[in-house]
């Protein structure tokens, strides 16, 4: 599959589930849509928190086409599932947001850790949520993001279990992909970053941690959703965690070396 194939399946309603493992080799992205008068604060939040919020594209107000990463795509229909927010509260989780669309909305596409998973698999590093056919586990942490304007909140992380040697390999691979969150931010004891139980993720699904493995954590593009809950803008649209936008960019387009 290509990114365009996945977008077409979403637009036609044939794909409404999580996107890990789909169109391997194509860059996946998180989505945030905000009214124009909130957009600068969020842009600044992303710039100050580039690890969890690496920007891939920002649209003009009222334009649902992400011309820089997927010309011809429509961000209102081309994701499997969305979340609609009012004053920081989740009010709907549709598979199409055309009925909620406003002409003042600015769309932000943010890099996603699903992007580097193809490289991990090719290097023999396991990706457990793909093996178990579930969504990646994601957790709120005690790591505070740098505030910007009205936005603040905790960093959210994703987790993949692996051995110590696999962790070294994964770190070397992911460090070359800063626009897909880059290298892990933590490995080992989850409590050190405020996670009480890896078997109870805040978003996504739990996965098996096998003997000899340790949890490895990456900054996650669901961080903006935690910031939305804290800032409580009057209106916003995001992707549903794990249900990403597939771009036309290739993993190699993001590689720094």
N, C-alpha and C positions, 0 to 999 in steps of 0.2 A: 504493500500500500504506500501511497504518497500522502503528503499533507493535504493535497487537493481531494484525494479520495475520501479521507476522513471527514473533511469539511462537507463534502457532498452528502455523505451518509448522515451527518448531523442535520443538514438542511432538510433532508427528506424524511427525517424522523426515524431512520433506520438504526441510528446509534444514539443511545441515551445514557450509556454507562461510562465508567472511568476509562482513561486513555493510556495507562501505562502499557508499554509493549507494542503500541500501535504505530505504524509508519516509522519503524526504527531507522534512525539516521536523519530524521527531520526534526527541527527544533519545535518544542512545545512551549506554550506561553500561558501565564496567568492573566486574568482580565480584571480590570477595575474601570467602571464608568462613573463619572461624577459630573455634577453641574459645573458650568464654566467658572462660577464664582468660588468654587472649592478647588479648582484644578491646580492653581499655582501652589497652594499649601501642600497638596499631595505630591506635585512634582518635586518640591523641595524636600519632602519627606523621603522620597525615593533617592534623591541625590545624597542625602545624609545617611541613608541606610542601604548602600549599594549591595551589600552582601545578601540580604533577604529580598531586595527590591531592585534587581538590575534591569534597567529599562531597555526594551527592544524597539518600541515604537510608541508614539503619541499622535493621536488623530486631531484634526481640526474640529472645533465644536460643531456638532450636528452631522458629522461625517462618519458613517459606520464602516468605511473601507480602510483597512490598515495597509496603505499603499507601499510602505517601505518593506514589509515582510510577507505580504500575501495579496498582491494586486488582484482586484476583482472579488475578493472575499467580502462577506457581510458579517460583522461581529454580532448582529442581532439574531442570527440564525445558525451560525456555523460552529457552535460549541454544543456538546452533548447535553449540558444542563447548566442552569444559571441560578443565582440567588438575587432576589430583589430586597432592598433594605429601605426602611423608613425610620429616620431618627435613631439609627443604630440597631433597630430590631428587624429580624428576618421576617418578611411577610409573604414570600412566595418563592418557589423553586421550579420555575417553568423550564421547558426545553426550547423556548423561542421567546424573545423579549420584544418583538415588534410592537405589541400592544402597550408596552411600558415606555417605548422610545420617546425621547424629548429632543428638540432641536438645539438645546444648550449643552448636551452631554459631550464630554471629552473622554475618549477611551485611551487607557494605558495598557500596553502589553508588557509583561514582566517575565523575565527568564524563569525557567522551570528545571528542576533537577531531573525530570524524566529525560531531558535532552542527553545527559551523559550516560544513561543506562546502557545504550548500545555499545559504547566504548568499554564499559565495565564487563559486559557479557563477552565481548570479543577477547578481553584479557583474562577470561576465566574467573572473574569475580562474580559471585552469585547476587542476584537481585530477587530477594525472597518473595516480595509481593507479586512479582511476575510469575515465579514458580508456583505460587499458591493461588494465582488468578484472583487476587483481591486488590483493593486500593492500598496505596502506601500509607503507613501509620504516620500521623502528624500530631505534634504536641505543643502546647503553650509552654514557655520557659520563664525563668526568673531573670532573663537577660532583657534589659530595657532598651528599646530603640531610642535613637536620638530624636527628640521632638522637633517638629517643624510646624509653625503656625498652629492650627487647631488639631494636628495629628500627633498622636503619641500611642504608646502601648508596648506590649511584650513581643519579643521575637518568637515566631513559630518555627519549629524545625521538623524535618522529615527524618525517618530512621531506616537504616538497612543494616541487618546483622551480618558480621563477617569475622574471620579470624584476624589475628594481628598482622600476619603477612599480607593478607588481602587488603587490610586497611591501608598499609603502606602503598600498595599498588593503586588503590582507589584514590588516595591523596595525590599521587603523582599525576594521574589521569585528569582528575577534576580541577586541579590547580591551573590547568591550561584552558579552562572554560569558565572564566569569571562571570560571563553573562548567563551562565546556568548555575549560579551560586558558588562556583569555585570549589575549593577544598573543604572538607568537613570542618565544623567549628568545635566538635567535641567527640570523644569516644570514651567508652567505659561507663563509670557510675552515672546513671541518669539523674540521681538526686543532686549531683553537683550543679546541674542547670535547672533544678526545680521540678523535675519530672518524678512523681511518686511511684508510678507503675507503668512500665512500657507495655504491659498487657492491656492497658486501658487508654488508648489514644484519644485525644480531643477531637480529631478529625480522621477519617479513613478507617482502616481495619487493622487489628492486631495481626502480627505475623510470628512465626516460630523462631525463637532464638535457640539454636542447638548448642550442645556441649562444646566448649572450646571457642565459641563465638562471643563477641562483645557487640553491644549496640553502637552504631556509628551515626552521628547526627549532622545533618546539613541545614543551613539556613533555608527557609521555605517561603515561597511566594504566597502562602496563605497569611503571612504576617499582615498585609494590608487589611484583611478582614478583621483581625483583632484590633487594628487601629481604627477601623470604621466603627466598631462597637464602642470604642472609647470616645471618639470624636463626635459621633452621632450626627452626621450630616443629614439634612432633611430627606435626601434621596440618593440612592446609589444602586448600581448593578455590578455583580461580580460573577465569576465562574463558580460553580459548585466544586468544593475541594476535590481534586483528582480528575476533574472533567475539563480538560484543557483545550486551548485553541492550538491547532496544528498549522504551522507556518509553511512557507515554501523554502525557508532557509535550511541549509544542511548543517549538521553538527560542525563540520570543518570550517564553516563560515564564522563560527564563534571562537575557534581555536586561536590561542595567542602564540603558539610556538610548536 
